[in-house]
């Protein structure tokens, strides 16, 4: 049976061309390759018929969703375990964790069934998952046994739970981010060592300048007499958290000593921190491009494998027959509409020859990745119910006014005027009446738009701004009615309700975003890069979770929070006498503790912001041991210096890309074919009562009869591309690099692809470094 005993690796002898229809096994294998290329999956799998079906089941959305649910449950168990936000018995949480571990093991076993054994056991991801499962079970047994005899121990394996989030194939984006960090570390290390050496020089200078002058801090402690304390204070000064407090004793003594601190801040805060960002940004991009290079060639490799499975020889070239192409696409995307399938075929088979050549076949994965919205012509319901009235001259005039740009300008002015009234005192009668006037104008605007545009098209799935605008107006209506109701019911006065009312009223100003095109472009760009931000959201979650678990094990119960009306001595020192007279207690930071997972995340967020983080670190050092400060310093290095800088680099790259990116060649080909077939519609016209054919008859190569015939073949459907922006930086770099690979270039072998390094520069792609 063809393809039954091959592995998903470099192909050997190409199969001889055959005119007979391909077997179902070959079709499924080719579809698996195309699906992997579409979703950028790099999963080596066995190609026997049974393994292919198991691989399809492995990638099914239900299996991936179930895995994510169990990962979420496993991570959420920390909310219910001691120290718990919602306490549950140890038996309940342990049974839930065992269930999660069973699901993870089953998922791993499923993966082992579809992957060649030699590759499975060489993959460090699989080893990490198995080791973590074993260690977690051992920890559960030991902890449960000690608890049974009333001996408290540490649940150290909880810090390993993010391993499951990182190492399953579904989290390849997070793994890529971690790989970028790991690869960037050597270059950052040199800068960090230079920074530490520079800080040590300044610390020694401070010890000699201020150590023997008998200076005191505000608390009365000796000023800059201990080298370790000096290093810590100067490290905190780099973050500006203790500025200018740390300088004041020396500055009070002699104003010229301020030059020391000014020089230190300029060199370390502004120069070294900027160098950190530059080094991180440069190395991040370098390693990301290497990752993308692998993805591009792997996608090309898989598409070529799929082509080789289905190709036949026509004349002097190998092609894929139209029937095979249709069958393949239906297997890859079972729910694709027949009109969408017909459109993609017209793009792939430009000359209507009955087959798809290699160059066009290799674009199939990209064609499927571009979301094309299929729209049918809809008449406005009012036109169906009362056609004469809706088509009358007065009605058409109203529709023309609503569609005119002046209508938008008028409401822009109304919004700005409304902003002025919101800033005024709404307790005055004429101000409150004006609120009702503005609200009435907004409701009239929505009603006019619904009168002009077909409602289902106006509130379509992709009409984000229409939904946004309408929801804001509904929120304003609810807020105004609620405010009037609360003010009229004098016996009822809830400050929380009033706060919600005020917030909803202010949300009305967000309509400015809808009205001003530049605002819409910026917000749309931020929405488009949302999926890429989620990648680093997962990265931050992993780091936060690990530090939170460690913090709870070390610091739980050391600091306690008391309500503000409690005035006992314990409340004044956050439940710990070691905090007496400490800045931690004076600032009422008692709620900044590690007594549950939620509180721990709040503390870690405060440490990320860095304001007053040294006070938090000092407080926990007082209630435990001075070396506890190393926990907070290490968190600052990992999160603020490393991850936040990478996150900034990532956002900068993604925003520049999404803000300025033009359409790709494939998107242009789709749009060109849509217009040639006379079935194109712009996004704003989807809202209209009539869809207009925007084909330029003078430039079109089709006459009216031919266009009508093509329309009929597409069953009266109209199309548009859902988004003209790439949603990930990876997709952009893929496109930029792939555009330099000739269609006839099969690329390196699989082993060469997987061994790429950032220093690999191919002479056949001389412009990649510059273009990327």
C-alpha distance (Angstrom), angle and dihedral (degrees) to the residues before:
residue distance angle dihedral
X1 . . .
X2 3.80 . .
X3 3.75 114.1 .
X4 3.80 92.8 6.8
X5 3.77 98.4 117.8
X6 3.76 103.0 26.5
X7 3.80 123.6 109.1
X8 3.78 122.4 -138.7
X9 3.78 94.1 -100.6
X10 3.79 138.8 94.9
X11 3.76 110.4 -27.0
X12 3.73 120.1 -120.0
X13 3.77 120.9 -159.7
X14 3.78 112.0 3.2
X15 3.81 111.8 -116.2
X16 3.77 113.4 -105.4
X17 3.78 114.5 -101.7
X18 3.76 114.5 -97.2
X19 3.77 130.5 -173.5
X20 3.82 94.3 -154.3
X21 3.84 118.4 98.8
X22 3.75 112.7 -88.4
X23 3.78 120.6 -106.5
X24 3.77 121.0 -100.8
X25 3.82 89.9 -111.7
X26 3.80 92.3 56.4
X27 3.79 90.2 47.3
X28 3.82 92.3 51.1
X29 3.80 91.3 47.4
X30 3.81 92.0 49.5
X31 3.81 89.9 47.8
X32 3.80 90.0 51.4
X33 3.81 89.9 53.7
X34 3.82 91.9 48.5
X35 3.81 92.0 47.0
X36 3.81 90.5 50.7
X37 3.81 90.1 50.2
X38 3.80 91.0 47.7
X39 3.81 93.9 53.5
X40 3.84 96.3 32.4
X41 3.80 92.5 -118.3
X42 3.78 117.6 167.7
X43 3.79 100.2 -166.6
X44 3.82 116.1 139.7
X45 3.78 108.5 -143.7
X46 3.79 139.4 179.2
X47 3.80 114.0 -103.9
X48 3.77 101.1 -145.9
X49 3.84 113.1 122.0
X50 3.81 92.5 -109.5
X51 3.82 93.1 47.6
X52 3.80 91.8 48.9
X53 3.81 91.7 53.5
X54 3.80 90.0 47.3
X55 3.80 88.5 49.7
X56 3.80 91.3 53.1
X57 3.80 89.1 50.6
X58 3.81 90.2 47.0
X59 3.83 90.6 56.0
X60 3.80 95.2 42.7
X61 3.80 112.6 123.7
X62 3.81 92.4 -121.9
X63 3.81 91.6 58.6
X64 3.79 92.2 47.4
X65 3.80 91.4 46.1
X66 3.80 91.5 49.3
X67 3.81 90.8 50.8
X68 3.80 91.2 50.7
X69 3.81 90.9 48.6
X70 3.81 91.9 53.2
X71 3.83 90.7 46.7
X72 3.81 88.9 51.7
X73 3.82 91.6 48.7
X74 3.79 91.7 47.8
X75 3.81 92.7 51.3
X76 3.82 92.0 43.4
X77 3.80 92.7 56.9
X78 3.82 88.3 84.4
X79 3.82 87.3 71.3
X80 3.80 90.3 62.4
X81 3.81 101.3 36.4
X82 3.78 125.4 86.1
X83 3.02 115.2 -52.6
X84 3.78 83.8 39.7
X85 3.76 136.7 176.6
X86 3.82 88.2 -160.2
X87 3.83 106.2 20.6
X88 3.80 119.5 -140.8
X89 3.81 129.5 174.5
X90 3.78 116.1 -88.0
X91 3.81 90.1 -118.8
X92 3.82 91.7 59.3
X93 3.81 95.4 48.5
X94 3.81 92.9 43.0
X95 3.82 91.9 51.5
X96 3.80 89.6 49.5
X97 3.80 90.6 50.1
X98 3.80 92.3 48.5
X99 3.82 88.5 51.5
X100 3.81 89.9 52.1
X101 3.80 92.0 47.6
X102 3.81 89.4 50.7
X103 3.80 90.1 52.6
X104 3.81 90.9 48.7
X105 3.78 91.4 49.3
X106 3.81 90.6 48.9
X107 3.79 90.6 50.8
X108 3.80 90.0 49.4
X109 3.81 91.2 48.1
X110 3.80 89.7 50.5
X111 3.81 88.9 52.2
X112 3.81 90.4 50.1
X113 3.82 89.6 55.6
X114 3.81 93.3 58.1
X115 3.81 99.7 37.5
X116 3.81 126.2 74.0
X117 3.79 108.0 -101.8
X118 3.80 95.1 -125.7
X119 3.79 90.4 55.3
X120 3.80 93.8 42.5
X121 3.81 94.2 56.6
X122 3.80 93.0 44.6
X123 3.80 92.7 53.8
X124 3.81 108.9 99.7
X125 3.81 90.6 -156.9
X126 3.78 91.2 65.9
X127 3.80 92.5 45.4
X128 3.82 90.5 50.9
X129 3.80 91.9 51.7
X130 3.82 93.4 48.5
X131 3.81 93.8 46.1
X132 3.81 91.0 48.0
X133 3.81 91.4 50.8
X134 3.80 91.4 51.1
X135 3.82 94.1 45.3
X136 3.81 91.4 48.0
X137 3.82 91.9 51.5
X138 3.81 91.2 48.3
X139 3.81 90.8 49.1
X140 3.82 91.4 48.4
X141 3.80 91.8 51.7
X142 3.82 94.3 46.0
X143 3.80 94.1 44.2
X144 3.80 92.9 46.0
X145 3.81 92.2 48.6
X146 3.81 92.6 50.6
X147 3.80 92.4 45.9
X148 3.81 89.2 52.9
X149 3.82 89.1 61.9
X150 3.85 92.4 41.2
X151 3.80 96.7 -105.4
X152 3.79 113.2 137.7
X153 3.79 116.1 -141.0
X154 3.79 138.2 168.8
X155 3.83 123.5 -87.8
X156 3.80 92.6 -143.8
X157 3.81 94.9 162.7
X158 3.82 91.0 70.1
X159 3.80 88.9 78.1
X160 3.83 87.5 61.6
X161 3.81 95.2 60.1
X162 3.83 94.4 94.9
X163 3.83 86.6 64.6
X164 3.81 87.8 80.0
X165 3.80 91.5 51.1
X166 3.79 91.6 50.8
X167 3.79 103.9 40.9
X168 3.79 106.7 45.8
X169 3.84 113.1 95.8
X170 3.82 90.7 -114.4
X171 3.83 89.4 70.2
X172 3.79 98.7 55.2
X173 3.81 91.5 127.9
X174 3.82 91.4 57.9
X175 3.80 90.3 46.3
X176 3.78 89.4 51.8
X177 3.80 89.9 53.3
X178 3.80 90.5 50.5
X179 3.79 90.5 48.6
X180 3.79 89.4 52.2
X181 3.80 89.5 52.6
X182 3.78 92.6 46.6
X183 3.80 92.3 49.1
X184 3.79 91.7 45.8
X185 3.81 94.6 51.7
X186 3.84 98.2 82.6
X187 3.81 92.3 55.8
X188 3.79 93.0 43.6
X189 3.80 91.0 48.0
X190 3.80 92.7 65.5
X191 3.79 92.1 50.8
X192 3.80 90.9 45.9
X193 3.81 92.4 50.6
X194 3.79 90.1 50.1
X195 3.80 88.9 48.9
X196 3.82 91.6 50.8
X197 3.80 91.5 47.5
X198 3.80 90.2 51.2
X199 3.81 90.6 48.2
X200 3.83 90.2 50.0
X201 3.82 90.1 53.2
X202 3.80 90.7 51.7
X203 3.83 90.2 46.1
X204 3.79 91.8 54.8
X205 3.79 89.6 47.3
X206 3.83 89.8 51.5
X207 3.81 91.4 49.7
X208 3.81 91.3 53.7
X209 3.80 95.2 41.2
X210 3.82 100.1 45.6
X211 3.81 108.4 12.1
X212 3.81 98.1 85.9
X213 3.80 100.1 38.5
X214 3.81 97.0 85.1
X215 3.80 93.7 -121.0
X216 3.82 120.2 166.1
X217 3.78 133.7 -154.1
X218 3.81 122.6 -126.4
X219 3.82 88.6 -93.0
X220 3.82 90.1 53.5
X221 3.81 95.8 -108.5
X222 3.84 121.4 138.2
X223 3.81 111.6 -86.1
X224 3.82 119.8 -125.4
X225 3.81 97.4 -22.9
X226 3.84 98.9 126.3
X227 3.81 118.9 64.7
X228 3.83 94.1 -147.2
X229 3.79 92.1 50.8
X230 3.81 89.8 48.2
X231 3.82 91.7 52.0
X232 3.81 90.5 49.8
X233 3.81 93.6 47.3
X234 3.79 92.3 48.3
X235 3.81 91.0 47.6
X236 3.80 88.9 53.1
X237 3.80 89.2 47.6
X238 3.80 89.3 60.1
X239 3.82 86.6 64.2
X240 3.86 89.3 46.2
X241 3.81 89.1 -130.7
X242 3.84 93.5 126.5
X243 3.80 97.9 36.3
X244 2.99 126.3 155.4
X245 3.83 93.9 1.4
X246 3.81 94.0 73.7
X247 3.80 91.4 52.5
X248 3.81 99.6 46.7
X249 3.87 100.8 84.6
X250 3.80 91.0 53.4
X251 3.81 92.7 39.5
X252 3.81 91.3 50.7
X253 3.80 89.2 51.6
X254 3.80 95.6 49.0
X255 3.80 127.9 -6.6
X256 3.83 91.2 -145.2
X257 3.81 89.7 68.3
X258 3.81 87.4 70.9
X259 3.82 87.1 76.4
X260 3.80 89.2 67.1
X261 3.81 92.6 56.6
X262 3.81 93.9 40.8
X263 3.82 90.3 52.7
X264 3.80 91.1 47.0
X265 3.81 93.1 50.4
X266 3.81 93.5 47.5
X267 3.81 93.5 49.6
X268 3.81 100.2 39.7
X269 3.79 106.9 25.3
X270 3.77 99.8 38.5
X271 3.80 105.7 23.3
X272 3.81 104.0 32.6
X273 3.83 95.0 39.1
X274 3.81 89.5 49.8
X275 3.79 89.4 49.6
X276 3.80 88.9 51.3
X277 3.79 90.1 54.3
X278 3.81 92.0 46.3
X279 3.82 93.3 49.3
X280 3.79 92.7 45.4
X281 3.81 92.3 46.5
X282 3.81 94.4 47.7
X283 3.79 95.3 46.5
X284 3.77 93.7 41.7
X285 3.81 91.0 55.8
X286 3.80 91.4 45.1
X287 3.79 93.9 53.5
X288 3.79 92.9 40.0
X289 3.79 90.3 55.5
X290 3.78 88.8 51.7
X291 3.81 89.9 53.0
X292 3.78 91.2 48.1
X293 3.79 91.1 48.4
X294 3.78 88.5 57.7
X295 3.80 91.6 47.4
X296 3.79 92.8 50.2
X297 3.78 94.3 50.9
X298 3.80 92.7 42.0
X299 3.80 89.9 52.8
X300 3.79 90.8 48.2
X301 3.80 90.1 46.5
X302 3.82 93.2 52.1
X303 3.81 93.2 46.5
X304 3.79 90.1 51.2
X305 3.81 89.9 50.5
X306 3.81 89.3 51.8
X307 3.81 90.7 47.9
X308 3.80 92.0 50.3
X309 3.80 90.3 53.7
X310 3.81 94.5 54.0
X311 3.81 104.7 29.1
X312 3.77 125.9 119.5
X313 3.79 128.7 -176.5
X314 3.78 117.9 -105.9
X315 3.76 112.4 177.5
X316 3.79 106.9 -44.4
X317 3.80 99.4 -22.9
X318 3.77 137.7 66.7
X319 3.80 116.3 -118.7
X320 3.80 141.3 164.5
X321 3.78 116.2 -114.6
X322 3.79 117.7 -119.0
X323 3.80 92.7 -117.5
X324 3.82 91.7 53.0
X325 3.81 90.6 46.6
X326 3.80 90.4 52.6
X327 3.80 92.6 48.2
X328 3.79 91.2 47.8
X329 3.81 94.1 50.0
X330 3.81 91.9 48.0
X331 3.81 90.0 52.8
X332 3.81 92.9 48.3
X333 3.84 93.7 44.9
X334 3.82 107.1 21.1
X335 3.82 94.5 178.5
X336 3.81 96.7 50.8
X337 3.78 111.5 130.7
X338 3.79 119.3 -117.3
X339 3.81 91.3 -120.7
X340 3.82 91.8 51.7
X341 3.81 89.7 47.4
X342 3.80 90.0 50.5
X343 3.81 91.0 50.6
X344 3.82 92.5 51.5
X345 3.80 90.3 48.1
X346 3.80 91.2 52.4
X347 3.81 88.4 53.0
X348 3.82 93.9 46.8
X349 3.81 95.2 42.7
X350 3.79 100.8 43.2
X351 3.81 95.9 169.1
X352 3.83 94.8 44.6
X353 3.83 88.4 -123.2
X354 3.79 95.5 149.2
X355 3.81 95.1 -109.1
X356 3.82 141.4 67.5
X357 3.80 119.3 -125.9
X358 3.80 124.3 -138.6
X359 3.82 97.6 -98.1
X360 3.80 92.6 53.4
X361 3.80 93.1 41.3
X362 3.80 91.0 56.8
X363 3.83 88.4 58.6
X364 3.82 93.5 59.4
X365 3.82 95.7 95.8
X366 3.81 90.7 51.2
X367 3.79 92.1 46.4
X368 3.79 90.2 54.2
X369 3.81 91.0 48.8
X370 3.80 92.9 58.6
X371 3.77 108.3 83.3
X372 3.78 111.7 -133.9
X373 3.78 116.1 -168.7
X374 3.78 115.6 -142.9
X375 3.78 113.7 -148.3
X376 3.77 130.8 -175.8
X377 3.79 124.7 -152.8
X378 3.80 110.1 -96.2
X379 3.76 127.2 -171.4
X380 3.78 118.7 -139.9
X381 3.83 109.7 -101.0
X382 3.82 90.3 -126.3
X383 3.79 89.2 56.4
X384 3.79 89.3 56.2
X385 3.80 94.8 43.9
X386 3.82 98.9 42.9
X387 3.81 108.8 7.3
X388 3.80 96.6 169.1
X389 3.81 94.7 52.3
X390 3.81 93.7 42.9
X391 3.81 92.0 49.5
X392 3.80 94.7 43.4
X393 3.80 120.3 119.7
X394 3.82 92.9 -106.8
X395 3.80 92.7 50.3
X396 3.79 92.5 47.5
X397 3.81 89.5 49.7
X398 3.82 90.8 54.3
X399 3.81 90.8 49.4
X400 3.80 91.3 48.8
X401 3.82 91.4 50.7
X402 3.82 92.6 50.0
X403 3.79 91.2 49.9
X404 3.82 92.9 48.7
X405 3.79 122.1 99.8
X406 3.80 91.7 -125.3
X407 3.81 89.2 66.3
X408 3.82 88.6 59.9
X409 3.81 92.1 47.2
X410 3.80 91.9 52.0
X411 3.78 91.6 54.2
X412 3.80 90.9 45.4
X413 3.80 87.6 59.2
X414 3.81 90.5 46.5
X415 3.82 90.7 53.1
X416 3.81 92.5 50.8
X417 3.80 90.8 48.0
X418 3.80 89.1 49.1
X419 3.82 89.3 53.8
X420 3.80 89.9 57.8
X421 3.81 92.0 50.8
X422 3.81 92.7 48.1
X423 3.81 89.0 56.5
X424 3.82 90.3 54.6
X425 3.79 126.5 83.3
X426 3.81 105.4 -79.3
X427 3.81 91.9 -163.1
X428 3.79 89.3 79.3
X429 3.82 110.9 93.3
X430 3.82 97.5 -128.8
X431 3.81 90.8 51.2
X432 3.81 92.6 52.2
X433 3.82 90.2 47.7
X434 3.79 89.2 51.8
X435 3.81 88.9 55.8
X436 3.79 89.4 59.6
X437 3.81 90.0 47.8
X438 3.81 92.9 53.0
X439 3.77 91.4 45.8
X440 3.80 90.7 51.4
X441 3.80 90.6 51.3
X442 3.82 91.1 51.6
X443 3.79 92.3 49.4
X444 3.81 89.9 49.0
X445 3.80 89.2 51.9
X446 3.80 92.4 54.4
X447 3.80 92.2 45.8
X448 3.81 91.3 50.5
X449 3.79 91.1 50.2
X450 3.80 91.7 49.1
X451 3.79 88.0 49.3
X452 3.80 91.4 51.6
X453 3.80 101.1 38.3
X454 3.79 128.1 49.6
X455 3.85 104.6 -99.7
X456 3.82 98.0 -135.2
X457 3.79 91.1 49.8
X458 3.81 91.9 43.9
X459 3.81 90.6 54.1
X460 3.79 94.8 38.3
X461 3.78 121.9 150.5
X462 3.81 92.6 -100.6
X463 3.81 97.8 40.4
X464 3.81 93.3 102.9
X465 3.79 97.2 158.8
X466 3.79 93.7 50.1
X467 3.79 90.5 52.3
X468 3.78 90.7 45.3
X469 3.79 93.1 50.5
X470 3.81 93.9 47.2
X471 3.79 94.8 46.3
X472 3.80 90.8 50.6
X473 3.79 90.5 53.1
X474 3.81 91.8 46.9
X475 3.81 89.0 49.7
X476 3.78 90.0 50.7
X477 3.81 90.5 49.7
X478 3.79 91.6 50.3
X479 3.81 90.7 46.6
X480 3.78 94.6 50.5
X481 3.80 94.5 45.7
X482 3.81 91.2 46.1
X483 3.78 91.4 48.4
X484 3.80 92.1 51.5
X485 3.81 91.2 46.4
X486 3.81 93.8 49.7
X487 3.80 92.9 46.9
X488 3.80 91.7 49.7
X489 3.83 92.6 50.0
X490 3.78 96.7 68.9
X491 3.80 93.5 178.4
X492 3.80 91.5 60.7
X493 3.77 121.7 64.6
X494 3.81 119.8 160.3
X495 3.79 114.6 175.4
X496 3.80 91.2 -160.5
X497 3.80 91.6 56.1
X498 3.79 90.5 47.7
X499 3.81 90.5 50.1
X500 3.80 90.5 52.9
X501 3.79 90.2 48.5
X502 3.81 92.0 52.5
X503 3.80 92.2 48.4
X504 3.80 92.4 49.9
X505 3.79 91.3 49.7
X506 3.79 91.8 51.4
X507 3.81 89.8 49.8
X508 3.78 86.2 70.8
X509 3.80 87.8 77.2
X510 3.79 89.5 64.4
X511 3.78 86.3 77.9
X512 3.80 85.2 81.0
X513 3.81 86.0 74.7
X514 3.79 89.8 58.9
X515 3.78 94.5 46.9
X516 3.82 101.6 47.0
X517 3.78 112.3 67.5
X518 3.82 95.8 -150.8
X519 3.78 90.9 54.3
X520 3.78 90.2 50.2
X521 3.80 91.4 51.5
X522 3.81 92.2 52.2
X523 3.80 94.6 45.4
X524 3.81 91.7 44.9
X525 3.80 88.7 51.6
X526 3.80 90.4 52.4
X527 3.80 89.7 49.5
X528 3.79 90.9 49.5
X529 3.81 93.0 53.6
X530 3.82 90.7 46.0
X531 3.84 93.6 102.0
X532 3.80 90.2 52.9
X533 3.80 90.9 50.4
X534 3.80 88.8 53.1
X535 3.81 88.5 59.7
X536 3.78 90.5 62.6
X537 3.77 89.3 39.1
X538 3.80 86.5 64.0
X539 3.80 90.2 46.6
X540 3.81 91.8 52.1
X541 3.81 90.2 45.6
X542 3.80 90.8 56.0
X543 3.81 92.9 50.1
X544 3.81 93.9 42.6
X545 3.80 92.3 48.1
X546 3.79 93.5 50.7
X547 3.80 93.5 47.7
X548 3.81 91.1 43.8
X549 3.82 92.4 54.5
X550 3.80 91.3 47.9
X551 3.80 90.8 46.3
X552 3.81 92.4 50.6
X553 3.79 91.9 50.6
X554 3.82 92.4 49.0
X555 3.81 104.5 34.0
X556 3.82 106.8 25.8
X557 3.80 113.4 132.9
X558 3.81 93.5 5.9
X559 3.81 91.4 106.8
X560 3.80 124.6 33.4
X561 3.77 132.2 -168.6
X562 3.82 123.5 -133.1
X563 3.79 127.3 -170.7
X564 3.78 115.9 -98.9
X565 3.82 92.1 -110.9
X566 3.82 91.7 59.7
X567 3.83 110.7 95.6
X568 3.79 101.9 175.2
X569 3.83 118.1 132.5
X570 3.81 89.7 -108.1
X571 3.80 90.9 57.3
X572 3.80 91.3 54.6
X573 3.82 91.9 56.4
X574 3.84 98.0 37.5
X575 3.80 90.8 -106.8
X576 3.81 94.0 -60.0
X577 3.84 123.9 93.1
X578 3.81 90.0 -152.8
X579 3.81 88.1 74.0
X580 3.81 94.1 60.2
X581 3.81 109.4 133.7
X582 3.83 89.8 -0.4
X583 3.80 120.7 136.7
X584 3.83 88.2 -124.4
X585 3.82 91.3 64.9
X586 3.81 94.9 37.2
X587 3.80 90.6 56.2
X588 3.84 90.4 49.0
X589 3.80 93.0 -121.5
X590 3.81 91.1 154.1
X591 3.81 92.6 121.0
X592 3.80 89.5 57.4
X593 3.79 94.8 88.7
X594 3.79 142.8 122.9
X595 3.81 96.8 -121.2
X596 3.83 94.1 121.2
X597 3.79 139.2 5.3
X598 3.81 96.1 -98.2
X599 3.80 93.5 50.6
X600 3.82 89.7 46.6
X601 3.80 91.4 54.6
X602 3.80 90.3 51.0
X603 3.82 91.1 52.1
X604 3.79 91.2 48.6
X605 3.79 90.6 50.7
X606 3.81 89.3 52.2
X607 3.80 89.1 50.7
X608 3.81 89.7 51.0
X609 3.80 90.8 54.0
X610 3.88 85.6 50.2
X611 3.81 97.1 -152.7
X612 3.82 107.5 135.1
X613 3.80 91.0 -9.1
X614 3.81 90.3 136.0
X615 3.82 89.8 60.1
X616 3.80 90.5 53.6
X617 3.81 90.8 47.4
X618 3.81 91.6 47.8
X619 3.81 91.2 50.0
X620 3.79 94.9 54.0
X621 3.81 90.5 43.1
X622 3.81 88.9 56.3
X623 3.82 93.5 52.1
X624 3.82 94.5 45.0
X625 3.82 121.8 12.5
X626 3.82 135.1 -46.1
X627 3.81 89.9 -111.0
X628 3.81 87.7 66.7
X629 3.79 86.1 83.7
X630 3.81 87.4 73.6
X631 3.83 88.5 68.4
X632 3.80 90.7 59.1
X633 3.80 94.7 41.5
X634 3.79 91.2 50.6
X635 3.81 90.4 48.7
X636 3.82 89.5 51.6
X637 3.81 92.0 50.4
X638 3.80 94.4 47.1
X639 3.80 99.3 40.8
X640 3.81 108.1 25.8
X641 3.79 101.8 32.2
X642 3.81 99.3 33.0
X643 3.81 113.7 21.4
X644 3.81 98.1 32.5
X645 3.80 90.7 50.0
X646 3.80 90.7 49.7
X647 3.80 88.8 47.0
X648 3.82 90.1 52.1
X649 3.81 90.3 48.9
X650 3.79 90.1 48.7
X651 3.82 93.9 48.8
X652 3.80 92.3 46.4
X653 3.78 91.7 51.3
X654 3.80 93.7 43.9
X655 3.80 94.2 46.5
X656 3.80 94.7 48.0
X657 3.79 89.3 48.5
X658 3.80 97.5 46.1
X659 3.81 93.0 42.2
X660 3.79 97.5 51.6
X661 3.80 106.4 24.3
X662 3.77 119.2 125.0
X663 3.76 124.3 -152.4
X664 3.78 117.5 -72.7
X665 3.77 122.7 -116.9
X666 3.79 90.1 -104.5
X667 3.81 92.9 51.6
X668 3.81 88.5 48.2
X669 3.82 90.2 50.7
X670 3.80 90.8 51.0
X671 3.80 93.3 48.7
X672 3.80 91.9 45.3
X673 3.79 91.5 52.5
X674 3.81 91.5 45.7
X675 3.80 90.2 54.5
X676 3.80 93.2 43.6
X677 3.78 89.4 55.0
X678 3.78 90.5 48.4
X679 3.80 94.0 -123.6
X680 3.81 100.6 111.5
X681 3.76 127.6 126.0
X682 3.79 131.2 175.1
X683 3.80 121.9 -126.9
X684 3.79 95.0 -109.8
X685 3.79 91.2 48.8
X686 3.79 92.5 57.7
X687 3.78 85.4 75.4
X688 3.78 93.3 55.9
X689 3.75 128.0 99.4
X690 3.79 90.8 -123.1
X691 3.76 126.7 38.0
X692 3.78 110.7 -138.4
X693 3.76 124.3 -144.9
X694 3.80 105.4 -125.9
X695 3.78 97.6 -171.2
X696 3.78 111.0 131.2
X697 3.78 102.3 -128.8
X698 3.77 92.4 -159.9
X699 3.80 93.4 57.0
X700 3.75 99.2 33.1
X701 3.76 118.5 104.8
X702 3.81 90.9 -148.7
X703 3.77 126.1 81.7
X704 3.79 121.2 -140.6
X705 3.81 95.6 -96.3
X706 3.79 92.0 50.2
X707 3.80 91.8 46.6
X708 3.81 91.1 50.2
X709 3.80 89.4 50.3
X710 3.81 91.4 50.9
X711 3.78 90.8 47.4
X712 3.76 90.2 52.1
X713 3.81 89.4 51.5
X714 3.79 88.0 55.1
X715 3.82 90.4 50.0
X716 3.79 96.8 -118.9
X717 3.78 95.1 -61.2
X718 3.79 125.7 147.1
X719 3.79 124.3 -151.3
X720 3.77 141.9 -157.1
X721 3.81 134.7 168.8
X722 3.80 109.6 -103.0
X723 3.80 96.4 -143.6
X724 3.77 132.0 12.0
X725 3.82 92.8 -164.8
X726 3.78 127.9 83.2
X727 3.76 110.2 -120.9
X728 3.80 97.8 -150.2
X729 3.77 136.2 40.7
X730 3.80 87.0 -132.6
X731 3.79 90.2 62.0
X732 3.79 91.6 50.6
X733 3.81 94.9 49.3
X734 3.79 89.6 45.1
X735 3.77 90.5 55.2
X736 3.81 93.4 44.4
X737 3.78 93.1 51.3
X738 3.77 95.6 38.8
X739 3.79 91.8 54.2
X740 3.81 87.7 66.6
X741 3.80 94.0 53.9
X742 3.77 111.7 91.5
X743 3.82 114.4 -128.2
X744 3.79 90.6 -120.3
X745 3.81 92.0 51.0
X746 3.81 108.4 102.8
X747 3.80 91.1 -170.0
X748 3.80 128.8 -139.8
X749 3.78 124.6 -38.2
X750 3.80 120.5 -85.1
X751 3.81 92.8 -102.6
X752 3.82 91.0 51.3
X753 3.82 90.8 49.2
X754 3.80 93.3 52.3
X755 3.82 91.8 48.0
X756 3.82 95.8 54.5
X757 3.80 115.1 134.1
X758 3.81 129.5 -165.4
X759 3.78 90.4 -106.4
X760 3.81 92.5 60.5
X761 3.78 108.5 111.3
X762 3.77 116.0 177.4
X763 3.78 116.5 -147.5
X764 3.77 90.3 -145.6
X765 3.81 89.2 63.5
X766 3.82 102.4 45.9
X767 3.81 95.4 154.1
X768 3.79 99.5 51.6
X769 3.79 96.8 93.3
X770 3.79 91.9 49.3
X771 3.79 96.2 43.1
X772 3.80 94.3 46.6
